[in-house]
Amino acid sequence: MSRRSTVKTAARVAAVAALCLAATVAVVPANAEPVGDTSSAARVRGNAGATLTADFPGFEGDAVRFEVDARTEVNSSPAHGSGHFHVTHHRPDGRLVADFEGDIGCLAVGGGTAIATGVITKGEVPWFPGTEVVGTKVSLTVQDNNGRADRLGWIWGAFGAPVSDCQGTVPFIRTGSGGFTVRG
């Protein structure tokens, strides 16, 4: 497969996933104090929201919120992470598009960017009747911009996008509220 073909395929998969569902992942506020074990080698924590733009046809103006608390332990491989995520997506009139959460299984950190992947353990996507999300993988990419608007990217396995452990995407949307802290 040529590079151009690979790039086109990746762009189509990302576009389809973004069009199918813009979700939020729960992240602890950037100014939150560490709780519990602080010996983690790498960590992403925070809670941030954004309003979807025209880049998400049919979902412009929708509110998404992401919460994440993920870590790796000292001397563990980056492929092993633990923690939790929560995502919500609402229409401007408050109707629920998606609400799901799950457990982190992989965390990779480089500079101020973290990629966390996990499996949905509980959730619903009423905007897409018949879509089963429990048991599917998700990937969240968080870019910590040190107090300025952070950025997010995501991939949803529930809508056919393949998700491998610690696989991420460009953090393509700027947050409008909240923030993330990436360490490691």
N, C-alpha and C positions, 0 to 999 in steps of 0.2 A: 504494500500500500504506500503511495507517495506521501510525502510530508504534507502537501497541500490537501490531499484527500483526508489524511488523518486529522488535520486542523479543522477542516469542514465538518467531519463527523463529530469531533469533540464539541464544536460550536453548536451543532444541531442538538446533540444530547443535552448540553447545558441549557439551550433555549427551551427545549421541550420540558425539561425538569422544572425550569423556572416558571414556565407558563402553567404547568400542571399544578404547582403548589409553591407558594411562598410561605414558609413557615417561620416560626420564631423559636429560638432556643434559649432557655433560661441561663443567664450568666450573672454571677454575683457582681454587685456594683464595684467599680474600679477602686473606690475609696474604702471598701469594706476591710475590716481587720481580719487577718487570718484566723481561722477557727480550727481547732484540733491539731493534727500532725502538720508541722511546718517544715519537716525534713525532706520534703519532696524535691526531687532533682529538677522537675519541670512542672509548670502549673499554668492553667488558664482559668480565670474566674471572672464572672461579671454577669451583667444583665443589661441588655441594650435593645432599643427598638428603632424602627425605621418606617418610613412611609414609602410604599412602592411607587415607582415612577412609570412613565410611558414605556420604559424598557420591558415592562411586564403587561403586555396588552390584555385588556379585560380585567386587570387587577390594579390599575392606576388608582392611587389614593388609599389603598388598603394598608392597614396597620399590621406590622409583624413585630414580634418580640421574641428574643432569644435569651435563654438563661443557660449558663454552663459553669460547671465546677468540675474540672478534670485535673489529674495529676499522674506523674510517674514517681516511683519511689527511687531513692538514691541507689545507684548501681543497678537499676533495672534497664532493660533494653527499651528504646523508644517505642517499640512495637507493643509494649505492655503498658496500658494506662487503666485508670479506674476513675469513676466519678459518675456524674449525672448531667442530663440536658433536658430542657423543656422548651417547646416551641409553640407559639400561638399565632394565628392569622385571622384577622377580622376585616369585614367589609366596612366602609365608612359609616354605614347605618348600624353597625354593631353585630350584624349576623356573623356567626362563626363559619370560617372556611376550614380551619384545621386547628387541632389542639392535640399534641402528642408529646411523650417524654420517654426517656430510656436511659440505658447504662452505657457509659463510655468503655471501650475495650482497647483503644489505641490512642496515643497522644504523641505527637512529634512537634518540637519547638525549634525555631531558628530565628534568632534576633527577637523582634517584637511580633512575630507571626507564629500562630499555633494551628495545627490541624488535629482535630479530634474526630474520631469515628466511633460509632456505637450502633446499638440495636434498639429499635422502638419496643418498649415493653407494655405501653398503655397509650391509647389514643383513638382519635376519630377524625375523619375528614368529611363532614356532612356535605360539603360543597361538591364532592365527588362520590355520589352514592355507589355502594358496592366495592369501593376501594378499601382493601385490607392493608393496614399499615403495621400492625403488630407483627414483630419478627423480622421486619425489613431493616436494612442498614441505612444510615445517614452519615454524611460527612459535613463537618462545620469547619470553615477556615476563619480565624479571627486575626485581625491585625490591630495591635495596640499602638495607637498613635500618641501615647503619653499625654493624655488630657485633652487632645484635640479629637475631632470626630473619628471614631474607630471605624473599621470596615469589616464586612462580613461576606462570606461566600458559602454556598451550600450545594449539596448533591443529594437527591432523594431516590433511594433504591426502590421505593414503593411505586414509582412511576417509570420504571424500566431503565433508569440510569444505573450502570454498574458501579458498585462502591466496594473498593478493597480496603484493607486495614491501612490506616494513615494516608489514604489517598485524599487529596484536596483539590481545590480549585482557586482561582484568583478571587480575592475578597472584593467582589464587584459592587457592593452597595454600601453607602456611607450611613452610619447610624445617626439618628437625630436626637436620641436621648440615651442616658445611661452610658456604660462603657465597660471595657474589659481590661484586665491586668494579665499580661503574659510574662512569665518568669522561666528562666532555664536557658 
